[in-house]
Amino acid sequence: RRASSALPSRPGLTLTNSSSACAAPAVKEQVKVCTSAMEACTGAEGICVLTEWDEFKSLDWEAIYETMAKPAMVFDGRGILDADKLRAIGFKVFSIGKGINL
């Protein structure tokens, strides 16, 4: 069984009284598994990208932003996303290794 970098983050989310949804096909327990990133993000206040998978680079971030609660936040734990582009859409963004620039 493959380990996922998303699983260790789950206990912290539970402590903050939040729910979790996941679009990572490798994760099938402890969280609601969604069929797409769009489904996982709908109604969410924040997104944590915890993998380097290329599919996260090419998501329709404008459409995702429209489905989210505001203010919509993105935490890029792998530094793979274009933070400036996300900010231009309206996201509050924190990218690991790049400091806080919400």
MIVEXLUM-770721 format. One line per field, with one value per atom (N, C-alpha, C): x, y, z; residue number from 1; residue in one letter; atom name. Coordinates in nm, 3 decimals, padded with zeros to 5 digits. Last residue first. Layout:
N
px	X:...
py	Y:...
pz	Z:...
seq	NUM:...
type	a:...
atom	CA:...
This chain:
102
px	-00.014:-00.156:-00.213:00.258:00.220:00.076:00.504:00.361:00.340:00.745:00.699:00.551:00.820:00.814:00.763:00.803:00.934:00.935:00.474:00.584:00.717:00.253:00.335:00.454:-00.066:00.057:00.131:-00.309:-00.217:-00.099:-00.638:-00.533:-00.440:-00.768:-00.728:-00.632:-00.816:-00.882:-00.845:-00.672:-00.809:-00.886:-00.431:-00.504:-00.649:-00.352:-00.387:-00.467:-00.294:-00.401:-00.446:-00.077:-00.199:-00.317:00.105:00.062:-00.067:00.147:00.082:00.031:00.125:00.157:00.081:00.239:00.136:00.188:00.426:00.406:00.309:00.501:00.555:00.538:00.388:00.495:00.555:00.175:00.277:00.393:-00.005:00.073:00.191:-00.313:-00.182:-00.112:-00.551:-00.475:-00.343:-00.881:-00.737:-00.678:-01.138:-01.086:-00.934:-01.339:-01.225:-01.171:-01.586:-01.486:-01.460:-01.628:-01.664:-01.552:-01.610:-01.563:-01.627:-01.666:-01.745:-01.714:-01.481:-01.624:-01.709:-01.244:-01.264:-01.412:-01.285:-01.278:-01.305:-01.267:-01.393:-01.397:-00.999:-01.105:-01.240:-00.857:-00.859:-00.966:-00.870:-00.937:-00.959:-00.543:-00.684:-00.741:-00.273:-00.356:-00.506:-00.152:-00.100:-00.195:-00.268:-00.302:-00.252:-00.154:-00.294:-00.334:00.104:00.087:-00.058:00.167:00.101:00.069:00.291:00.347:00.276:00.082:00.147:00.198:-00.087:00.017:00.091:-00.268:-00.206:-00.083:-00.553:-00.414:-00.366:-00.786:-00.734:-00.590:-01.076:-00.933:-00.898:-01.343:-01.283:-01.135:-01.563:-01.450:-01.405:-01.753:-01.796:-01.685:-01.557:-01.686:-01.731:-01.331:-01.317:-01.451:-01.405:-01.342:-01.339:-01.498:-01.591:-01.534:-01.252:-01.364:-01.464:-01.104:-01.062:-01.175:-01.319:-01.244:-01.202:-01.440:-01.401:-01.321:-01.331:-01.408:-01.356:-01.362:-01.289:-01.379:-01.341:-01.436:-01.356:-01.106:-01.156:-01.263:-01.034:-01.027:-01.076:-00.925:-00.976:-00.960:-00.793:-00.928:-00.985:-00.565:-00.621:-00.765:-00.494:-00.425:-00.483:-00.633:-00.679:-00.614:-00.719:-00.604:-00.651:-00.904:-00.911:-00.794:-01.100:-00.972:-00.992:-01.209:-01.240:-01.109:-01.295:-01.194:-01.255:-01.399:-01.417:-01.313:-01.286:-01.319:-01.344:-01.180:-01.324:-01.367:-00.915:-00.967:-01.116:-00.871:-00.859:-00.915:-00.886:-00.991:-00.989:-00.651:-00.777:-00.891:-00.466:-00.469:-00.598:-00.517:-00.545:-00.551:-00.439:-00.579:-00.602:-00.174:-00.236:-00.376:-00.105:-00.059:-00.124:-00.236:-00.288:-00.234:-00.092:-00.214:-00.262:00.112:00.149:00.027:00.050:00.015:00.056:00.195:00.166:00.136:00.058:00.135:00.095:00.084:00.000:00.089
py	03.681:03.659:03.774:03.568:03.682:03.662:03.419:03.452:03.578:03.214:03.310:03.337:03.013:03.145:03.251:02.765:02.811:02.950:02.712:02.667:02.715:02.973:02.873:02.839:03.079:03.057:02.944:03.311:03.201:03.199:03.378:03.408:03.288:03.429:03.342:03.413:03.578:03.620:03.536:03.574:03.520:03.564:03.668:03.750:03.703:03.450:03.576:03.667:03.269:03.239:03.365:03.398:03.373:03.348:03.387:03.517:03.504:03.111:03.187:03.321:02.844:02.982:03.073:02.552:02.636:02.777:02.405:02.373:02.468:02.382:02.490:02.468:02.208:02.156:02.262:02.321:02.255:02.200:02.581:02.501:02.442:02.659:02.630:02.536:02.899:02.785:02.777:03.020:03.012:02.887:03.254:03.124:03.124:03.412:03.419:03.279:03.216:03.323:03.372:02.886:02.989:03.092:02.806:02.804:02.911:02.825:02.730:02.734:03.006:03.042:02.950:02.859:02.976:03.013:02.677:02.629:02.744:02.848:02.776:02.726:02.926:03.027:02.961:02.687:02.753:02.862:02.411:02.537:02.613:02.261:02.272:02.406:02.210:02.247:02.252:02.131:02.250:02.300:01.893:02.009:02.139:01.708:01.745:01.868:01.649:01.750:01.795:01.612:01.560:01.673:01.660:01.724:01.683:01.736:01.644:01.721:01.895:01.825:01.723:02.173:02.089:02.027:02.255:02.219:02.128:02.513:02.398:02.378:02.645:02.636:02.507:02.633:02.763:02.763:02.462:02.467:02.610:02.447:02.486:02.497:02.227:02.296:02.321:02.067:02.209:02.282:01.813:01.828:01.973:01.867:01.818:01.840:01.942:02.037:01.994:01.710:01.822:01.923:01.419:01.524:01.631:01.237:01.191:01.295:01.214:01.276:01.228:01.069:01.062:01.113:01.190:01.172:01.174:01.001:01.125:01.091:00.750:00.862:00.994:00.622:00.604:00.733:00.646:00.590:00.565:00.791:00.801:00.751:00.787:00.695:00.694:00.993:00.856:00.756:01.286:01.200:01.055:01.464:01.425:01.335:01.484:01.454:01.414:01.670:01.603:01.587:01.716:01.694:01.628:01.973:01.846:01.836:02.103:02.114:01.976:02.150:02.135:02.155:02.134:02.267:02.263:01.864:01.945:02.085:01.786:01.744:01.830:01.887:01.940:01.905:01.728:01.872:01.934:01.471:01.498:01.646:01.515:01.496:01.521:01.511:01.641:01.628:01.245:01.306:01.440:01.210:01.151:01.214:01.325:01.391:01.336:01.168:01.284:01.356:00.820:00.949:01.062:00.505:00.610:00.740:00.218:00.341:00.441:-00.118:00.000:00.124
pz	00.152:00.126:00.046:00.180:00.097:00.057:00.358:00.362:00.282:00.178:00.277:00.268:00.018:-00.044:00.052:00.135:00.091:00.028:00.027:00.111:00.051:-00.017:-00.085:00.002:00.025:00.099:00.028:-00.091:-00.120:-00.023:-00.158:-00.062:-00.070:-00.490:-00.379:-00.285:-00.714:-00.590:-00.469:-00.947:-00.950:-00.827:-00.855:-00.953:-00.966:-00.700:-00.634:-00.727:-00.907:-00.811:-00.738:-01.027:-01.105:-01.011:-00.815:-00.868:-00.947:-00.784:-00.678:-00.728:-00.955:-00.990:-00.893:-00.773:-00.833:-00.861:-00.636:-00.778:-00.849:-00.365:-00.447:-00.596:-00.190:-00.275:-00.366:-00.059:00.021:-00.059:-00.088:-00.182:-00.107:00.011:00.069:-00.027:-00.065:-00.117:-00.041:00.013:00.038:-00.024:-00.022:-00.064:-00.050:00.222:00.132:00.102:00.048:00.046:00.188:-00.083:00.014:00.014:-00.440:-00.301:-00.215:-00.706:-00.627:-00.479:-00.809:-00.812:-00.725:-00.794:-00.708:-00.699:-01.004:-00.865:-00.769:-01.223:-01.197:-01.053:-01.194:-01.193:-01.161:-01.220:-01.091:-01.083:-01.359:-01.393:-01.262:-01.333:-01.297:-01.343:-01.374:-01.490:-01.459:-01.142:-01.210:-01.317:-01.077:-00.995:-01.057:-01.251:-01.271:-01.190:-01.157:-01.261:-01.278:-00.813:-00.932:-01.030:-00.574:-00.692:-00.821:-00.289:-00.381:-00.501:-00.146:-00.072:-00.158:-00.127:-00.230:-00.165:00.032:00.061:-00.051:00.031:-00.042:00.002:00.201:00.173:00.102:00.212:00.241:00.207:-00.020:00.073:00.097:-00.217:-00.083:00.019:-00.396:-00.393:-00.250:-00.392:-00.358:-00.343:-00.475:-00.344:-00.298:-00.734:-00.632:-00.492:-00.851:-00.846:-00.738:-00.841:-00.758:-00.745:-00.831:-00.900:-00.801:-00.670:-00.803:-00.881:-00.328:-00.436:-00.570:-00.020:-00.146:-00.257:00.295:00.185:00.056:00.494:00.434:00.331:00.584:00.677:00.621:00.269:00.404:00.482:00.033:00.029:00.167:-00.174:-00.039:-00.042:-00.438:-00.350:-00.208:-00.569:-00.586:-00.491:-00.415:-00.442:-00.453:-00.334:-00.474:-00.512:-00.039:-00.102:-00.247:00.240:00.115:00.042:00.579:00.477:00.355:00.809:00.741:00.631:01.126:00.985:00.928:01.380:01.362:01.217:01.412:01.386:01.354:01.435:01.555:01.535:01.169:01.261:01.387:01.071:01.020:01.114:01.204:01.228:01.181:01.087:01.229:01.262:00.805:00.845:00.994:00.737:00.761:00.818:00.681:00.806:00.836:00.418:00.541:00.669:00.208:00.254:00.387:00.125:00.206:00.260:00.150:00.090:00.183:00.069:00.168:00.094:-00.084:-00.099:00.008:00.000:00.000:00.000
seq	102:102:102:101:101:101:100:100:100:99:99:99:98:98:98:97:97:97:96:96:96:95:95:95:94:94:94:93:93:93:92:92:92:91:91:91:90:90:90:89:89:89:88:88:88:87:87:87:86:86:86:85:85:85:84:84:84:83:83:83:82:82:82:81:81:81:80:80:80:79:79:79:78:78:78:77:77:77:76:76:76:75:75:75:74:74:74:73:73:73:72:72:72:71:71:71:70:70:70:69:69:69:68:68:68:67:67:67:66:66:66:65:65:65:64:64:64:63:63:63:62:62:62:61:61:61:60:60:60:59:59:59:58:58:58:57:57:57:56:56:56:55:55:55:54:54:54:53:53:53:52:52:52:51:51:51:50:50:50:49:49:49:48:48:48:47:47:47:46:46:46:45:45:45:44:44:44:43:43:43:42:42:42:41:41:41:40:40:40:39:39:39:38:38:38:37:37:37:36:36:36:35:35:35:34:34:34:33:33:33:32:32:32:31:31:31:30:30:30:29:29:29:28:28:28:27:27:27:26:26:26:25:25:25:24:24:24:23:23:23:22:22:22:21:21:21:20:20:20:19:19:19:18:18:18:17:17:17:16:16:16:15:15:15:14:14:14:13:13:13:12:12:12:11:11:11:10:10:10:9:9:9:8:8:8:7:7:7:6:6:6:5:5:5:4:4:4:3:3:3:2:2:2:1:1:1
type	l:l:l:n:n:n:i:i:i:g:g:g:k:k:k:g:g:g:i:i:i:s:s:s:f:f:f:v:v:v:k:k:k:f:f:f:g:g:g:i:i:i:a:a:a:r:r:r:l:l:l:k:k:k:d:d:d:a:a:a:d:d:d:l:l:l:i:i:i:g:g:g:r:r:r:g:g:g:d:d:d:f:f:f:v:v:v:m:m:m:a:a:a:p:p:p:k:k:k:a:a:a:m:m:m:t:t:t:e:e:e:y:y:y:i:i:i:a:a:a:e:e:e:w:w:w:d:d:d:l:l:l:s:s:s:k:k:k:f:f:f:e:e:e:d:d:d:w:w:w:e:e:e:t:t:t:l:l:l:v:v:v:c:c:c:i:i:i:g:g:g:e:e:e:a:a:a:g:g:g:t:t:t:c:c:c:a:a:a:e:e:e:m:m:m:a:a:a:s:s:s:t:t:t:c:c:c:v:v:v:k:k:k:v:v:v:q:q:q:e:e:e:k:k:k:v:v:v:a:a:a:p:p:p:a:a:a:a:a:a:c:c:c:a:a:a:s:s:s:s:s:s:s:s:s:n:n:n:t:t:t:l:l:l:t:t:t:l:l:l:g:g:g:p:p:p:r:r:r:s:s:s:p:p:p:l:l:l:a:a:a:s:s:s:s:s:s:a:a:a:r:r:r:r:r:r
atom	N:CA:C:N:CA:C:N:CA:C:N:CA:C:N:CA:C:N:CA:C:N:CA:C:N:CA:C:N:CA:C:N:CA:C:N:CA:C:N:CA:C:N:CA:C:N:CA:C:N:CA:C:N:CA:C:N:CA:C:N:CA:C:N:CA:C:N:CA:C:N:CA:C:N:CA:C:N:CA:C:N:CA:C:N:CA:C:N:CA:C:N:CA:C:N:CA:C:N:CA:C:N:CA:C:N:CA:C:N:CA:C:N:CA:C:N:CA:C:N:CA:C:N:CA:C:N:CA:C:N:CA:C:N:CA:C:N:CA:C:N:CA:C:N:CA:C:N:CA:C:N:CA:C:N:CA:C:N:CA:C:N:CA:C:N:CA:C:N:CA:C:N:CA:C:N:CA:C:N:CA:C:N:CA:C:N:CA:C:N:CA:C:N:CA:C:N:CA:C:N:CA:C:N:CA:C:N:CA:C:N:CA:C:N:CA:C:N:CA:C:N:CA:C:N:CA:C:N:CA:C:N:CA:C:N:CA:C:N:CA:C:N:CA:C:N:CA:C:N:CA:C:N:CA:C:N:CA:C:N:CA:C:N:CA:C:N:CA:C:N:CA:C:N:CA:C:N:CA:C:N:CA:C:N:CA:C:N:CA:C:N:CA:C:N:CA:C:N:CA:C:N:CA:C:N:CA:C:N:CA:C:N:CA:C:N:CA:C:N:CA:C:N:CA:C:N:CA:C:N:CA:C:N:CA:C:N:CA:C:N:CA:C:N:CA:C:N:CA:C:N:CA:C:N:CA:C
